[in-house]
Amino acid sequence: GKVLYGSHCVFCHGGFGKEHRSGFPDLSKLNGNAHDQFNKIVLEGTLSVYGMANFSDVLKPKDAEAIHDFLISKQRETFNEGNKHVEKI
């Protein structure tokens, strides 16, 4: 997923967290609806009216799933980084 993100997504969406320098959404901060609709967004172009390209011509469903899994791992990483200072009860 990381390699596919670097090949297809990073040009518009850029990095994550403090490294995010794009006007497009930081994909490590996807909400629940975006997670639920991920394949429709990426492979069917459901957000094309907002400028999100349809990648069905270059990505297979398994590729979109790999990218999504990578983004979930980045989201977990960001969450864990933000909670390192929280005391465990």
N, C-alpha and C positions, 0 to 999 in steps of 0.2 A: 503494500500500500504506500509506503514512504516513497519508493521510486516512482510509482504512478502519480502520486501527488506532485512530485518534483517535475514530472514530465508534462502534466496537464493542468494542474491547479495553481501552482505557486506563482505563475506569471500574473494572474489577476488577484488572487487571494493573499499572496505573500506569506510571511511568517506567522508566528503565533505569539500571543501575549505581548510582551514588551517589544518583540521583534516584528509585530504586525504593523506594516507601514502601507496600508492600502485603503482605498475608499470602499472596497468590497468587504463583506463580512469576514471576520476572523473565524475560520471553520472549527477552531477548538472550542468555540462558544455556541455551538448549535443547540437550539432548543428541542424539546421533545417532538414537536410537530415536524421539524426539519429532519430529525432522525427517522421518524416514521415514514416520511415521504422521500427519503434520500434517493432511492433508485428512480423514482418518478421525476425528481428534479434533475438528476444527472443524465438519465437515459431517455427521458420522454420530454424534457424541456418545459416542465410545468411552470418554471419561473422565467421563461424566456422573455416575457413582457417586461421584466425587471433587468434584463441584460445577461442573465445566466444562460450560457450556451447549452445546447443539447449535444451530448458527447456520444450518442448512440452509434455514430459512424466510426468512432475510434476506440471505444471501450465496450467490453463485454460485461454482462451482469456480474461475473466473478471479479472483474477488475474494479467495478464500482463498489462491490462488497469489500474488497481489499482496501480501497481508499477509505471507505466508511469505518472499517475496523481500525485503521491507522488514526483517523480523526478521533475516534472514541478513546484510543490510548493517549492521544495528546490532551484530550479533555480531562481524563483521569489524572494525568501528570500535572496539569495546571491546577486542578482541584487540590491534589496532594501538596503541591508547593505552597498554595495559599493557606493550607491548614497545618503546616509544620509548627507554627507558633502556638497552636491551640493546646491547652492543657488537657490531658486525658483524665477522665474522671473514673 
